[in-house]
Amino acid sequence: MSKIRAGIVGATGYAGAEIARLLSNHPDAEIVWVGSRSFTETPLSSIYGNLFHFVDLSCIDDDTELLKDKLLELADDVDVIFTATPQGACASMMSEALLEKAKVIDLSADFRLKDVSVYEQWYKITHKAPSFIKEAVYGLCELNREQIKNARLIANPGCYTTCSILTAYPLVKAGLIDPDTLIVSALSGVSGAGRGAKTANLYCEVNESAKAYGVATHRHTPEIEEQLGYAAGHPITISFTPHLVPMNRGILATEYASLVRKADGSLPADEEIRAAYEEAYGKEYFIRLMPSGVCPETRFVEGSNFLDIGFKTDKRTGRVILMGALDNLMKGAASQAVQNMNLLFGLPEGEGISMIPMMP
């Protein structure tokens, strides 16, 4: 088959540049054009030196207002468009004519939530293309593989949500935990905040410090609730608190939930919990269930599409502690987007993204 032709909107952000890096080494894909709002007509490899000799393209202007009319023309040259854009940008460009020409994998949250009123409440913007929300498929490959294969529009999940959802999903689905007791405390590397210059992300502001933010208000909360609600069979409410820590990349989610006691009053055994994970993920290449007593670490998933999961039961409190670790720019963004692309075009799911995690 001929190579999949790809365009990247927002190629000079961290996630967009990672997509470019992965596609440049993908045996069945080629990058046709890359866009940037801030670096128009600048070679992408001059912004990201790691792409030198690999991506020989200069950035077109992808300012949202200018691109809206131009995107239909650009879509003639590609099979898939990755939109690594701020919230609202992809929705403002979406149209039936666009989806008739190319598949779209959106890395923003524009099409992740099925209730437009929830999206507008949490993101504080008006949704520009609500008619496409129902069609969009939530791009967690391990949960929605068959729906993804036939989609035109993929809502690619982000880092906090991918880690938080996949870590808890099997136990919610199996009814081993009470999902309404779920507390998610997650740590993120600074790259998760994007490449834009912000005082709060400067070296001296972040180094030698850690902080919680978005406490009780973070906009990924309803997304986690929605997806885990599907597993539970009813809407749920959780507590989610993200933290910024002084590392470049990585997500570590530690989740706490009350175990559901059996009819005789006993708690589920570790073997039952592990069996639930094995049933859900036993055949999943990119999810690694840690041996008993081993806790996931972000350094062991860096630069990869892997999610590592561990757990520990606390008999004293009747709770289970779940731990998940992934690379926020990879499984939490770019490599998951390529994983979705592979499914969309009938390629082996791990093609171009099966690299072993890096180590110092």
Number of C-alpha atoms within 10 A of each C-alpha: 4 7 12 19 19 24 24 25 28 26 27 24 20 21 27 24 24 21 24 27 19 17 24 19 15 17 11 17 20 19 23 16 22 27 27 24 19 15 17 16 13 16 18 26 19 14 13 16 11 13 18 13 9 15 24 14 17 18 23 21 20 23 16 21 11 11 20 17 11 14 17 19 13 17 22 11 15 19 19 24 26 27 23 28 24 14 17 19 22 26 20 16 18 20 15 9 10 19 17 11 18 22 22 26 27 28 28 21 22 29 30 26 22 19 13 18 13 14 21 14 11 14 17 10 11 14 20 15 17 17 13 16 19 13 15 24 23 22 28 24 20 15 15 12 17 12 16 24 18 13 19 19 25 27 25 33 27 26 25 28 20 25 28 28 23 23 26 26 23 24 27 23 18 17 15 22 24 17 28 17 16 23 18 25 19 22 24 26 21 23 20 22 14 14 13 10 9 9 10 11 18 11 11 10 12 18 13 10 10 14 11 13 12 13 11 12 13 15 17 22 22 22 22 26 25 20 21 26 20 14 21 22 10 11 14 20 17 17 19 25 19 23 19 21 20 19 16 13 20 29 34 28 27 21 21 24 24 21 26 17 14 10 7 6 8 12 18 18 13 14 9 14 20 19 16 20 23 15 11 18 18 13 10 12 14 18 20 20 21 16 12 11 9 13 17 25 18 23 17 20 25 25 24 23 28 27 27 22 26 23 25 17 20 13 13 6 9 15 20 23 19 22 27 30 33 33 31 32 30 27 31 28 27 31 28 28 28 27 24 25 27 22 21 23 17 10 13 10 20 18 18 19 24 15 12 13 15 11 9 5
